[in-house]
Amino acid sequence: MNNPKIFKRALEPKLEKALSRSPVVLLTGARQIGKTTLVKQLGEKHGYQYITFDDIRFTSAATRDPIGFIEQIQKPVILDEIQRVPELFLSIKKDVDENRKSGSYLLTGSANPLMVPRLGDSLAGRMEILNLFPLSQGELNNNPGTFIDTIFGNKLPKTVTLAREELYTKIDIGGYPSIQFCKDLEARESWFQSYVTTLLQRDVKDLANISGLAQLPNLLTLLAARTSSLFNGGELARTSGLPSTTLHRYLTLLEALYLVHLQPAWSPNFGKRLTKSPKIYLVDTGLLSFLLGVQIEHGLLEGRMVGPIVENFVVSELQKQASWSAVRVKLFHFRTTSGIEVDIVLENSAGNVVGIEVKNSQTVIAQDFKGLAHLAEITGNKFIRGIVLYAGSQSIPFGSKLHALPIASLWT
């Protein structure tokens, strides 16, 4: 499919800065989200040679003699889909130690090297890793958005009116660049079917020699059906029929391929964050809608899955903005043993927090702020504000540091 438009990526300035100070920069993210387009643009601007390991000729040469391959290629160089030749990491490390120069290597990978042991040879102190996500709504509108920077400052974002049906359409389409040019639902479904098949049949085999490959699509669909819920490994193992060890191995692969994201729990006790259950999200709501066979823009406005899908959409938008925002934040969820919860907790490097609840409704009541009020109580002066993002059109104050905002405020 020929894309008539190249989208401006909000991560580009951050990527350029990384190249100016680090000898190796790795740009990671799912397949088909625009990594190659972005690095080629930068490469043309700064004189980079381009090599892709989707080309079997380069893959074979690099695998056969990784040291000789690195010695002979011209630098600076872009090495696209580096996960296909994990042998190169040691050779790159050797070259960087002998010829340290900023921006020598711009790597891309469709698998997270930190989650796949055989790709994880340390380039500590030599490499920066940046994550590229599917297009955000702001990028689609040529306005990347600064929601995170704004809410951690002294202002609230502007209010914008967006019809509920239009919001649902955005959710169903998602952020993969190629999908933006599919003319109808049938074309989108065909694209996603091919995408999932390629990932699970080719890329998984590249990363790990696993048996039972046919079980992965079923597991991915089961995870989609549990989006925005707490991860329960025991229940999922029983439902999928997979042994617990196999389930966790498959889940790691799906995370490594940037299909599934597990959002950790927030706690004022740092030790407890590692023991509490994470929440399950898919990286893109277009893919999520495809896996569920649900198009919420077409009539299923009050279906059981609509609320979780909308929450997944908000989490995805915040993940994207967190990758380029000036304020560095991590995303969590919050839930007490008594059932009080907050969908999203953003925490900056100073430990200050913003709580966000997501409501798939056009009205907001005081009860919707129960979890946020509790979060404010236990965090004290670390609490910046609490926000309910909802499907309405007005910005409404609900007390000190508490506001209801339209979901579209995320990208205005």
LOLUMMAR-245035 format. One record per residue (C-alpha): x, y, z. Coordinates in steps of 0.5 Angstrom, whole numbers, plus 500, padded with zeros to 3 digits. Example, Ala and Ser with C-alpha at 12.3 -4.5 7.8 and 13.67 -1.06 7.14 Angstrom:
LOLUMMAR-245035
525491516527498514
end
This chain:
LOLUMMAR-245035
500500500503507498502512503501519500503522507509522511507524518512528522514524529514528535520524537524526532528532536529527542532522537537528534539530541541522543545522536549528538551525545551517544555513539549508539542510539537504538530506536525501538518499537513495533513493526510498521509504525514508521521507524524506518521512515524516521531514521531514513529522514535523519540519515539523509539529513546527516549523511548516514549509510543505510543498511536493512537486515530485512535484506537477506544479503546483509543478514547473511554477511553480518552473521557470517563475519560480524567483526569484519562486517562492522569494520568494513561498513561506512560510518555513520550508519543506520542498521535497520532491524538489528534484532535479526543479527544479535551477533553484531552487538559485541562487534559494535561494542568493540568498535565503539570502544576503539573509535568512540564518536557520537552518532556513529550507529543509529539502530532500529529494532522491532523487538525490545533487546532488554527483554530478549536475553540473547539480544541483551548484551550490554552496551551500557554507557555507549547506547541510548534507547528511545521508543517509538509508538504508533502515531498519537492523535496529536501527530495525526493532526500535526500538533504533538501535544503537551498534555503531560507537561501542561498538567505537571505545570500550573495550567490545564489544557484547552477544552475542545469539543469532540463528538463521541462517535468521532472519538470512537472512530479514532479509537477503532482506527488506532495509530499505525501509519498504514491504517490511516489510508485504508478506505474501509473496515474490510481494508483495515481488517485485512491489514491487521490480519496480515500484520498479526500473522507476519509478527507471530509467524516470522518475528517470534521465530526470529526471537525464540525457538518455541513450540506451540506457535499456533497458541500465540494468536489465541493468547493475544486475543485472550489478553485483548479481552482482558484489556484494562484489567488486572493481570491474573496469571493463574486464571489466564493459564487455566483459560488458555490451557498453557502451563504457567511457565509457558504462559509467562514466556509467551507473554514476554515475547508479546511484550518484546514485540510491542504488542502487549504492555503490562502497566505496573502498580503504584504504591507509596512503598517502592517495594510493593510496586514489584509485588502488586499485579500489573494491568494489561493493555495493548499497544494500539486500540486499532489492533485491539478492536480488530482482535476483539472483532468489535468496532465501537464506532458502529453501534456497540456504544454501550457494550461491555468492552467499550469502557476498557477500550476507551481506557486503553486508548487514553493509556496509549496516548499518554505512553506516546506523549511520555516518550517525548515530553519534557517532564519525565514520567512513568505510568502506573495504576493504583488499587488498594486492598479495599478496592479503591482505584485510580486508572492511571498514576503519572509520577515524575522523577521528583516523586510528584504524581498526577492521578487520572480516571477515565470515564466513558460517559458524557457526564461526571459526578463527585463519586467519580473522584473517590479514588483521586481524593484518596490518592491525594490524601496519601500523597500529600504535597506530592499530589499535583492534581487529579483529572477525570477524562470523560466523553463530554465537552466541558472543563469542570472543577470539582474541588481543590486540584480536581478537574473533569476534562474532555478526553480530547484535551489529551491532544489539543
end
